[in-house]
Amino acid sequence: MSKADQTRAFIIEKTAPVFNMKGYAGTSLTDMTGATGLTKGSIYGNFASKDEVALAAFDYNLQKVSNIFSAEMSGLHSAKEKLMVYARVYNDFLKLPFPVGGCPILNTAIEADDTHSLLKKKASDAILSWKNRIMRLIQSGMENGEFRRDNDPEQVALTMIAMIEGGIMITKLTGKLNYRTAIMRSVGDLIDGL
């Protein structure tokens, strides 16, 4: 990795938590220089704009989340066990190396839906990719007899995502962790009923 690549990676790593907590509009150049200890010139010598840093930070945070799920699902064989990982991880996310500030998809979707088309597209693509992963697990479970064949994989996947993201939002807004626990239990019930 070249020195320039190392510097870019450092900037992304250090600003990713800031963007995830404060959002695009709330993150200033002062926040970025403070997080990295670099000058404005160093940041903009490696990135063309704040947009470019924000997009890279989103990718970084999303990859952290993907890595958690990959690790938690490794070694599991059944589709049901793998689906249950979503309920378990989101219920216990404080114990895992989740990005500072929580779910980058939810955070970005809330802020960027009407204000930043590039970030909105990243968040939308992430949701669709997540939906497709869940659908593949459900289809696999239907094919191997774990789940009933009359399930609609897309409907179940979208319902799971809505419950998880809604649970995160409600918990974050109210500060009541028992709400997250109750909602993730409902996600588990949904999976049990497949």
N, C-alpha and C positions, 0 to 999 in steps of 0.2 A: 504494500500500500504506500503510495507516494505521500510526501509531506502534505501536499494540498488535500489529498483524500483524507488523511488523518485529521487535518484541521476541520474539514467539512463534517466528518463524523463526530468530532468533538462538539462542534456548534450544534448539530442536531441533537446529540445526546443531552446537552446541557439546557437547550431551549425547549425540548419536548415537554417536560413537566410544566413549564411556564405557560406554553400555549394550551396545554390540556386543562390547566386550572383557570387561566384568565381568558382564554379564547383568543381569536385572532384580533378582534377590535380592542380588547383589553390589554394586549401585550404590546408594550412600547419598545422602542429601540433601547431605552435605558434599561428595561427589564432584560433584554437580550444581552446587552453588554455586561450587566450585573451578573447574570447567570453564567456567562462564559469567562468573564475577566478580560475579554478582548475589546479592542476599540471598534468603533463604528466602521472604520476603514478595513479592519480585519474581517469583520462579518461580511460587509458588502464587497470585499475583494474575493470572497469565496462563494457568495450567492448574489444573484442579480437583483433580488428584491426581498422584502419581507414575505411576500407571497411564496416565494421559492423556499424560504426557511420553514414557513408554516406548513406547506404541503409535505416537505420532507419530515417534519416533526410528527405530523399525523401518521405517515407511513411507519415511522419508528415506533410510535405508541401502539399502533395496530399490530405490528409485528411482535411486540412484547406480549400482547394478549394472545395472539395466535400461537406463540411458543408455549404459553402456559397450557393451552388446550391440547396441543400436540403432545406435550410431556405427560399430561394427566390421562390422555387416551392411549398412550403407548402401552402395549402389553395387554390391553383389553381386547376381547374378541367379539363379544356380542354387540349388536347394534343398540340394544337397550342400555347396556353398561355405558357405552360411549355417549348416548343421549343424556343419561343421568349425570354425566360429568358437567354438563352445562348448569344444571340446578345446583350441584354441589360446589362448583367453582364460584359461581356468582353469589352463593350463600356464604362462602368462606373467603371471599376475595381479599379481605383484610390480612389474611394469613399468607397470601401468595404475592409474588413480585409484580402486582398489577401496576400500571402506570400511575404516577402521582396524579391525583385529580379524578380518578375513576375511569369509566368507560369512554374511550376516545370517540367512539361512534356516536353515542348519545350526546356527549358534550359538543361535538362538531355539528351534528344534525340540528340541535337546538339553535345554535348561533348562526350557522351558515345557510339555513334554508331559504332565507330571503336576502341575504347580504353578500354572500361570497360563492359564486357559481362553481369555482374550481374545488373548493373545500366541500361544497354540497355534493358534487359529483363523486368525490372520494368517499364520503360517508355513505352515499347511495350505493356505490359499487361494493362497499364493505358489507352493507346489509344484504344485498343480493347474493354475494358470495357466501355469506353465512347461511342464508336461506337454502342455497343450493347444497351446501355441505350437510345440513340437517336433512334435506329431502333425500339425499343419497343414502344416509343412514337409515331413514325410514323405509325406503325402497328395498334396501338390503335386508332389513328385518322382515319385511313382507315376503320377500323371496325365500328366506330361509325358515319361515314359519314362526318367527318370534312375534310378529304383529299380524293383526287381521288384514286381509287383502282388501277390505272395503274402506281403508283409510285413504284420505286425500293428502298425500305427502306435502303438497304446497300449503294447504290450509293449516295443517299441523305445524309446519315449520314457521309460518308467519305468526301463528298464535303463540308459539313458544317465544319467538323473538319479541313480540309485543308484550308478553307477560314479563319477560326478563328485563327488557329496557324500561317498561313501565314501573316495575318493582324497584329498579335502581333509581329512577327519577323520584318516585314517591319517598323512598328512604332518604335520599339525599336532601330533598326538600323539607321533610319533617324531622329528620334526624332520628327516626324510630327504627332501630335495627330489627325489631320484632316484625315489622311490616315486611321487610325483605325476606325474613325467614318464612313467614306465612305464604308469601307469593311464590317463593322457590319450592315450598312444599306443594303448592298447586301445580307448578311445572312438573314436579315428580309424579303427581297424581295423573296429569295429562299423559305422561309417558307410560305409566302403569296401565292406563286404559287403552293403549294402542293394541 
